[in-house]
Amino acid sequence: MAKRQFTLNTQPHEAEIGDAVYLFEPEVLGDEFLDRYERLQEANRRLNIDPGNMVNADLSKVREAAVAMRVFLASLMLPESAAEFARWDVITGGKTVSSHSTPEEAEEAAAKRKDATVKDAGRRYPDRVLVELMEWVVELYGGNRPPTSSSGSAPASPPPGRSGRGASPSRASTSTRGR
């Protein structure tokens, strides 16, 4: 009889950024992670941003993509950390009347109040830090596999030793016979 013991993470994962520590869920079921990641990908597809041509990108779309990344990351955090990392407050008369986990929810709540505005009240970080955090989270919850279908993977490298079709330099050189 074979026996194997499996462990589950029970302690939150910690990400330290400057003086802040964000706690992430100890375990996230694969399909829940993929659902959240898919929402992020859908937002990026909708924005139609070409990462290879950021010079000509619409800056409002780049900002929207960064917000989508923050919302995704916060969705994997414990509630207290998520509220510090990504939060949008509805302000009326100089006072915060409600806080929301997405800018869309905050805009919807603000629309129901007279003279209400929405303020991004979450912690802001440079894009490079968000990208590093994103890579860590994908590795943490998605494992070593990319969080996409296998059809999105790069093709396998050709086996070593396969000969090319070009002429070798020695065959292309002039004959020395008869010199």
N, C-alpha and C positions, 0 to 999 in steps of 0.2 A: 504494500500500500504506500502510495506517495503522499507526502504531506508538505505543504508550504504555507508559511504564515505571511500575511500581507499587513502592512501598517497603513494607517491613515494619518495625515497631518492633523493635529488638533490645536496647534499653536498658530496664531496669525503670522503671516510673512511680514517682514518689516522692510520698508524702503525709507532710507534716510536721505533727505534732500536739504542741505544746509542745516538749519536749526530745527527743521520739522521732521517728524517720523510719522509715516503713513502705514496703517495696518491693513493688510489684505486678507481676504478670506483664506482660512487654512486649506480648504479643498473646494474646488468648483467642478461640478460634473461636466464631463466633456461636451455634452450637447448644450448645456447652459452657456459654457464658454464660447462654443462655436456660434450660438445664436447671437450673443452679444458682439462677437467679432464680426459676424456677418452684417449686423446693423452698421458698424463702423465702415465696413467695405462698401455697403450700399450708399452711405453718405458720401464717401470719396468718389464713387462712380457717378453719382448724381452731380457732384461738383465738377467732374471732368477735368481734374488737374493732372497735368503731365509732369511727373517729378523730374524728368530730364530737361524740362524747359521752364524753370521757375522764373526766369527773367521776364518772360512775356505773360506770366500767369496773372489772372485777375486777383488783386490783393484781398478783396472781400471774400473770395472763394478760399484763399489760403487761410484766412482767419477762421472761416467757418470749419475748415478741415481740422484746424488746431483745437477748436471747441469740441468737435466730434471726438477727437482723441482724448481730451480731458474727460468728457462724459463717459466714454468707454472705460478708461482707467478707474474712474470713480465708481463705476458699477461693480467693480471687483473688490472694492475696499469695504472695510467695516463702516457702518453708518457715520460714526463720529469723524473718522478720517475723510470719508467722502464729502461730508458737509464742509470741511475746511478746504479741501482740494478743489472742488467744483460746486459752486453755489451761486445762484442768481437771486438777488433780493428785489422785492417790489417795494418801492419807496413812495410814500405819500406824505406831503407836508414835512419833509425832512426826516421822517421816521420809517423804519423798516416795518412793514405790515405783514409780510410773509416771505419765506425763503423756499427756493425750489431747486431741484437737482438738474434741471435742464433749462436753457434759455427759452425754449418754446413754452414750457409750463409757466414760467415767470411772465412771459408776454401775454399769455392767455389770462392769467390772474390780473395783470395790470390793466388789461382791456375792460375788466369789469369794475374798475374804480376810476373815479374822476381825478384827473391830473396826476396819475400814477406813472412812475418811470421804473425801468429795470436797470439794476446795477450789477455788474459782474463782481461778486464779493468773494470769489474763490482765490486761492493762492495762484499767482502767475509765475511761470518758469520759462527759461529760454527753450526754444524748440529742440535744441540738441539734448537737453535733459529729458524732455517729454519722449523723444525718440528712444533714448537709452532705457527709460522706464518702460516704454512700450515693448521693446525687445526682451527685457527681463520678464515681463508679465507673460508674453507669448511663450517663452521658454518654460516658465514656471507652470503654467496651466495647460499649455498645448504640448508639452514634452518636446522632444527633439524633432518631431515632425512639423512641417509647416501647417498652419491652420487653414489649409485649402484642400481641395480635392486633389487626388493623385494625378489627374490629367493636367494640373497646373504646374507639375514638377518639370524641372529641366530634363532634357533627354540625357541618356547615359552617355558617358564618354566612350569613344571607340576603343577597342582592345589594343593594348600596346603591340608594336611590331607590325602593324598593318602597313603595307607599302603604299606610297603615294602614287599618283599618276604622272607627276612631272618627270622630265628627263633628268637623270642625275648629271652633275657637272662632268664626271669622268666620261660618260657616254657622249656628251655634247662636245667634248674637246676634239680637236683635229687629230687625225691618226698620225702616229710617229713612224709608221712603217715606211721603210725605204729612205730614211734620212741618213 
